[in-house]
Amino acid sequence: MQSPQTTHSFLSGRVIALQGDITAQAVDAVVNAANWTLMGGGGVDGAIHRNGGPSILEACQEIRQTRFPDGLPTGDAVLTTAGNLPARFVIHTVGPIKGRHGEQDAAYLAACYHNSLKLAAENSLESIAFPAISTGVYGYPREEAAAVSSKAIASFLASDDQIKEVRLVFFSASDLRVFLHHQQFPSKQEGA
Ligand code: AR6
């Protein structure tokens, strides 16, 4: 049930927020809320591997063998094929488990957004879709994550002109509502 879809825009339309499924987004890259193993899991991670097919896991295994034998550190990001997904690439990032990094939790969550956007820009990509990283199994409060993610995205876009569209995809209407109330994009929401 995807229609008709209400979107909310920020930063002159460069960022949009909507309710939806991350695996259905036809963008240059969708971001996966992965874990350090890069070997899959539940939530977004499970859906991406399930719908994208085995080529994503194969690419992740290659990255583990060649670049990150000890696993992907929290806040880092890597890029793989998107397999059968409508997106071209998947950017895998590891969000912080809330409470594990003390006062650094927010810095790690901001790093996920920053490093994913940076990787997309470095690969000449123009559109990227994010799920609400860490707000599921990893227990990050949605209100706090909204402030951290919006500030990190706004800060990156302020000094970048490669990325044309950042799509923030919330699984439920309630998640989207919480985000809209707690986001801290510099200008007011521009309409629905
Ligand atoms: N599309 C959009 N959002 C989704 C989807 C979807 N298909 N499925 C879930 N969400 P989570 P985390 C929402 O748990 O907290 C995995 O096992 C979900 O409702 O996927 O970063 C990994 O392997 C929530 O709001 O990611 C890791 O071990 C948000 O996406 C661990 O979970 C993130 O929930 C990562 O936990």
Residues whose N, C-alpha, C, O or C-beta is under 5 A from the ligand:
A	BS01	AR6	G20 D21 I22 T23 A33 A34 N35 G40 G41 G42 G43 V44 D45 A47 G95 P131 A132 I133 S134 T135 G136 V137 Y138 G139 V169 F170 F171
